[in-house]
Amino acid sequence: MAVEIVVGEKFYPLFSCRKRYLVMMGGRGSSKTETAARIMFYRALRRRHRYLVMRKVRRTLSDSVVEVFRRFFLEQSIPFEYHIAEQVMAFKAPAGWSEILFRGIDEPSKIKSIKGITSAWLEETTEFSKDEFETIDLSVRESDADYLQIILTFNPVESEAPWLKERFFGASPDPDALTHRSTILDNPNREVVRRYLPILDKLKHQSPEMYQIARLGEWARPEGGIFDWPVEELPADMKYDSIFYGVDFGFSIDPAAVVKVYRRADFYWVEELVYEAGLTNADLAKRLKDLGVGPRERVYCDAAEPKSIAELNRLGIRALAAAKGQDSVRAGINFLRSVKIRIVQGSQNLYNEMRSYSWRRDRSGQFTSEPVDYKNHLIDATRYAITGDAEVLNAGVSRVMIIGG
């Protein structure tokens, strides 16, 4: 089996690391996620493994880590099987078939019952609490493994996981850990660097804290937060006044983002449905239909994408152009701040965006009344949906523009 494992030069030493904890901190687009997947495959060249891969919420893995493994296996013609119901991917390496179990800490009973784990990977480790990390740490104890290792990958947002910084980067760091920092410049895919680097560089003056986290891959604490929405279970017995959707288009670098919004008077519950790069409009239409979005459901989209809206309509989705115009972003933010919004439990990417969504700074370092245009895909989808619904209530459905319907 001839397999080409391509990683950035700075990541080479990580493939020989045998310490208990491999701590991969980095900025956005540094390829740390892709590298972690390749490290796991590399270890399977010599012996069979049973890996545990986790995020806070399991279903968010389908749009991220599962896709990274699937794409790598397809590119290298590596035989693999993915069983969605069992949340297991099996792949064939020279040592035989290995398994990858995808789990979330939101399924605690499924974690404690897992046997034979040889190594684990916690993607977006800042999502985990100290107690949750220690629970997972205890589950990686297979005595027959050559060595046991837990890989941690994350952007260094200090406010999200102070325990993580203290344990591995504090005054007395864990001696059984190798820490590694990477940035966008360490990504071997030069096209990604070319397209994404200017976006990250713009943060230098807009949000120095986010620039430090996302561009430099260094610990920082974001300031100037715009929203503080609580996370709640969706009320099971609530009779909603309306249910509708919001879409922010994306493709190569930016993910397509879809939310479902439940409204009762001026209370809104927002649920994350899709957060995935690489989706064509046809893929997105199919995903919406698979999620139960019927032809009469209102789906509010970015009005700056009239061709995409027209294509969704041709594909059977009632895509509506959300309000767009001078000062529409600021007006939309002000409206969202005037109503009562809750994030539905399990919408982890939406929660992450909400926590980092902040006011832009001017050249003198003062906060302005404009948001930082970064990592706001689900936030924008929420704004399109809720302001679009408000337009319907105020003006009637007949005044909402449908492009290509």
HUPENOR-V713582 format. One record per residue. N is the residue number from 0. RES is the residue in one letter. SS is DSSP state (helix for helix, strand for strand, loop for the rest). NEAR is the number of other ideal C-beta (glycine too) atoms within 10 Angstrom. Layout:
BEGIN
[[N & RES & SS & NEAR] [N & RES & SS & NEAR]]
END
This chain:
BEGIN
[[0 & M & loop & 10] [1 & A & loop & 5] [2 & V & loop & 16] [3 & E & loop & 6] [4 & I & loop & 14] [5 & V & loop & 13] [6 & V & loop & 20] [7 & G & loop & 18] [8 & E & helix & 8] [9 & K & helix & 19] [10 & F & helix & 23] [11 & Y & helix & 10] [12 & P & helix & 10] [13 & L & helix & 20] [14 & F & helix & 13] [15 & S & helix & 8] [16 & C & loop & 16] [17 & R & loop & 11] [18 & K & loop & 15] [19 & R & loop & 16] [20 & Y & strand & 19] [21 & L & strand & 21] [22 & V & strand & 22] [23 & M & strand & 25] [24 & M & strand & 25] [25 & G & strand & 28] [26 & G & loop & 25] [27 & R & loop & 21] [28 & G & loop & 24] [29 & S & loop & 28] [30 & S & loop & 23] [31 & K & helix & 30] [32 & T & helix & 19] [33 & E & helix & 23] [34 & T & helix & 29] [35 & A & helix & 23] [36 & A & helix & 26] [37 & R & helix & 22] [38 & I & helix & 23] [39 & M & helix & 22] [40 & F & helix & 21] [41 & Y & helix & 16] [42 & R & helix & 22] [43 & A & loop & 24] [44 & L & loop & 13] [45 & R & loop & 11] [46 & R & loop & 15] [47 & R & loop & 13] [48 & H & loop & 24] [49 & R & strand & 17] [50 & Y & strand & 23] [51 & L & strand & 22] [52 & V & strand & 25] [53 & M & strand & 28] [54 & R & strand & 25] [55 & K & loop & 22] [56 & V & loop & 20] [57 & R & helix & 19] [58 & R & helix & 17] [59 & T & helix & 24] [60 & L & helix & 22] [61 & S & loop & 18] [62 & D & loop & 18] [63 & S & loop & 17] [64 & V & helix & 24] [65 & V & helix & 19] [66 & E & helix & 14] [67 & V & helix & 18] [68 & F & helix & 24] [69 & R & helix & 16] [70 & R & helix & 13] [71 & F & helix & 19] [72 & F & helix & 20] [73 & L & helix & 10] [74 & E & helix & 11] [75 & Q & loop & 17] [76 & S & loop & 9] [77 & I & loop & 16] [78 & P & loop & 11] [79 & F & strand & 17] [80 & E & strand & 12] [81 & Y & strand & 17] [82 & H & strand & 10] [83 & I & loop & 10] [84 & A & loop & 5] [85 & E & loop & 11] [86 & Q & loop & 20] [87 & V & strand & 15] [88 & M & strand & 22] [89 & A & strand & 14] [90 & F & strand & 22] [91 & K & strand & 15] [92 & A & strand & 20] [93 & P & loop & 10] [94 & A & loop & 13] [95 & G & strand & 10] [96 & W & strand & 14] [97 & S & strand & 22] [98 & E & strand & 20] [99 & I & strand & 24] [100 & L & strand & 19] [101 & F & strand & 23] [102 & R & strand & 21] [103 & G & strand & 20] [104 & I & loop & 21] [105 & D & loop & 17] [106 & E & loop & 13] [107 & P & helix & 12] [108 & S & helix & 6] [109 & K & helix & 14] [110 & I & helix & 21] [111 & K & helix & 10] [112 & S & loop & 8] [113 & I & loop & 15] [114 & K & loop & 8] [115 & G & loop & 14] [116 & I & loop & 21] [117 & T & loop & 24] [118 & S & strand & 23] [119 & A & strand & 23] [120 & W & strand & 24] [121 & L & strand & 25] [122 & E & strand & 24] [123 & E & loop & 25] [124 & T & helix & 25] [125 & T & helix & 23] [126 & E & helix & 22] [127 & F & loop & 23] [128 & S & loop & 13] [129 & K & helix & 13] [130 & D & helix & 9] [131 & E & helix & 18] [132 & F & helix & 20] [133 & E & helix & 11] [134 & T & helix & 15] [135 & I & helix & 19] [136 & D & helix & 15] [137 & L & helix & 10] [138 & S & helix & 18] [139 & V & loop & 18] [140 & R & loop & 12] [141 & E & loop & 14] [142 & S & loop & 6] [143 & D & loop & 7] [144 & A & loop & 17] [145 & D & loop & 12] [146 & Y & loop & 11] [147 & L & loop & 16] [148 & Q & strand & 22] [149 & I & strand & 23] [150 & I & strand & 24] [151 & L & strand & 26] [152 & T & strand & 25] [153 & F & strand & 21] [154 & N & loop & 23] [155 & P & loop & 23] [156 & V & strand & 22] [157 & E & loop & 18] [158 & S & loop & 15] [159 & E & loop & 20] [160 & A & loop & 21] [161 & P & helix & 14] [162 & W & helix & 15] [163 & L & helix & 25] [164 & K & helix & 17] [165 & E & helix & 13] [166 & R & helix & 17] [167 & F & helix & 17] [168 & F & helix & 17] [169 & G & loop & 12] [170 & A & loop & 5] [171 & S & loop & 7] [172 & P & loop & 15] [173 & D & loop & 15] [174 & P & loop & 8] [175 & D & loop & 10] [176 & A & strand & 17] [177 & L & strand & 17] [178 & T & strand & 15] [179 & H & strand & 20] [180 & R & strand & 19] [181 & S & strand & 22] [182 & T & loop & 23] [183 & I & helix & 22] [184 & L & helix & 14] [185 & D & helix & 22] [186 & N & loop & 26] [187 & P & loop & 15] [188 & N & loop & 14] [189 & R & helix & 8] [190 & E & helix & 10] [191 & V & helix & 17] [192 & V & helix & 19] [193 & R & helix & 9] [194 & R & helix & 14] [195 & Y & helix & 21] [196 & L & helix & 16] [197 & P & helix & 9] [198 & I & helix & 18] [199 & L & helix & 20] [200 & D & helix & 12] [201 & K & loop & 16] [202 & L & helix & 24] [203 & K & helix & 13] [204 & H & helix & 14] [205 & Q & helix & 19] [206 & S & loop & 26] [207 & P & helix & 15] [208 & E & helix & 20] [209 & M & helix & 25] [210 & Y & helix & 21] [211 & Q & helix & 20] [212 & I & helix & 25] [213 & A & helix & 29] [214 & R & helix & 23] [215 & L & loop & 18] [216 & G & loop & 23] [217 & E & loop & 16] [218 & W & loop & 18] [219 & A & strand & 19] [220 & R & loop & 13] [221 & P & loop & 21] [222 & E & loop & 14] [223 & G & loop & 16] [224 & G & strand & 13] [225 & I & loop & 16] [226 & F & loop & 16] [227 & D & loop & 9] [228 & W & loop & 19] [229 & P & strand & 9] [230 & V & strand & 14] [231 & E & strand & 11] [232 & E & loop & 10] [233 & L & loop & 16] [234 & P & loop & 14] [235 & A & loop & 5] [236 & D & loop & 4] [237 & M & loop & 11] [238 & K & loop & 6] [239 & Y & loop & 16] [240 & D & loop & 13] [241 & S & strand & 13] [242 & I & strand & 14] [243 & F & strand & 23] [244 & Y & strand & 28] [245 & G & strand & 29] [246 & V & strand & 31] [247 & D & strand & 26] [248 & F & loop & 22] [249 & G & loop & 19] [250 & F & loop & 15] [251 & S & loop & 11] [252 & I & loop & 14] [253 & D & loop & 16] [254 & P & loop & 21] [255 & A & strand & 24] [256 & A & strand & 26] [257 & V & strand & 27] [258 & V & strand & 30] [259 & K & strand & 24] [260 & V & strand & 25] [261 & Y & strand & 19] [262 & R & strand & 20] [263 & R & strand & 14] [264 & A & loop & 9] [265 & D & loop & 11] [266 & F & strand & 15] [267 & Y & strand & 22] [268 & W & strand & 24] [269 & V & strand & 26] [270 & E & strand & 19] [271 & E & strand & 26] [272 & L & strand & 22] [273 & V & strand & 26] [274 & Y & strand & 26] [275 & E & strand & 19] [276 & A & loop & 15] [277 & G & loop & 14] [278 & L & loop & 19] [279 & T & loop & 12] [280 & N & helix & 21] [281 & A & helix & 12] [282 & D & helix & 14] [283 & L & helix & 26] [284 & A & helix & 21] [285 & K & helix & 15] [286 & R & helix & 16] [287 & L & helix & 24] [288 & K & helix & 14] [289 & D & helix & 8] [290 & L & loop & 13] [291 & G & loop & 9] [292 & V & loop & 22] [293 & G & loop & 10] [294 & P & loop & 9] [295 & R & loop & 6] [296 & E & loop & 15] [297 & R & loop & 21] [298 & V & strand & 26] [299 & Y & strand & 30] [300 & C & strand & 27] [301 & D & loop & 20] [302 & A & loop & 18] [303 & A & loop & 11] [304 & E & loop & 18] [305 & P & helix & 15] [306 & K & helix & 11] [307 & S & helix & 21] [308 & I & helix & 28] [309 & A & helix & 17] [310 & E & helix & 19] [311 & L & helix & 26] [312 & N & helix & 19] [313 & R & helix & 14] [314 & L & loop & 15] [315 & G & loop & 14] [316 & I & loop & 25] [317 & R & loop & 19] [318 & A & strand & 29] [319 & L & strand & 28] [320 & A & strand & 20] [321 & A & loop & 28] [322 & A & loop & 18] [323 & K & loop & 14] [324 & G & loop & 8] [325 & Q & loop & 7] [326 & D & loop & 10] [327 & S & helix & 15] [328 & V & helix & 16] [329 & R & helix & 13] [330 & A & helix & 14] [331 & G & helix & 23] [332 & I & helix & 20] [333 & N & helix & 11] [334 & F & helix & 14] [335 & L & helix & 19] [336 & R & helix & 11] [337 & S & helix & 8] [338 & V & loop & 13] [339 & K & strand & 12] [340 & I & strand & 19] [341 & R & strand & 19] [342 & I & strand & 24] [343 & V & strand & 21] [344 & Q & loop & 15] [345 & G & loop & 19] [346 & S & loop & 27] [347 & Q & helix & 22] [348 & N & helix & 23] [349 & L & helix & 25] [350 & Y & helix & 20] [351 & N & helix & 22] [352 & E & helix & 24] [353 & M & helix & 22] [354 & R & helix & 17] [355 & S & helix & 23] [356 & Y & loop & 22] [357 & S & strand & 22] [358 & W & strand & 18] [359 & R & strand & 19] [360 & R & strand & 20] [361 & D & loop & 11] [362 & R & loop & 6] [363 & S & loop & 6] [364 & G & loop & 8] [365 & Q & loop & 9] [366 & F & strand & 13] [367 & T & strand & 13] [368 & S & strand & 10] [369 & E & strand & 15] [370 & P & strand & 21] [371 & V & loop & 23] [372 & D & loop & 14] [373 & Y & loop & 21] [374 & K & loop & 20] [375 & N & loop & 22] [376 & H & helix & 24] [377 & L & helix & 28] [378 & I & helix & 25] [379 & D & helix & 23] [380 & A & helix & 33] [381 & T & helix & 29] [382 & R & helix & 25] [383 & Y & helix & 30] [384 & A & helix & 28] [385 & I & helix & 24] [386 & T & helix & 21] [387 & G & helix & 25] [388 & D & helix & 24] [389 & A & helix & 16] [390 & E & helix & 18] [391 & V & helix & 18] [392 & L & helix & 12] [393 & N & helix & 8] [394 & A & helix & 10] [395 & G & loop & 9] [396 & V & helix & 11] [397 & S & helix & 6] [398 & R & helix & 9] [399 & V & loop & 17] [400 & M & loop & 14] [401 & I & loop & 14] [402 & I & loop & 18] [403 & G & loop & 13] [404 & G & loop & 13]]
END
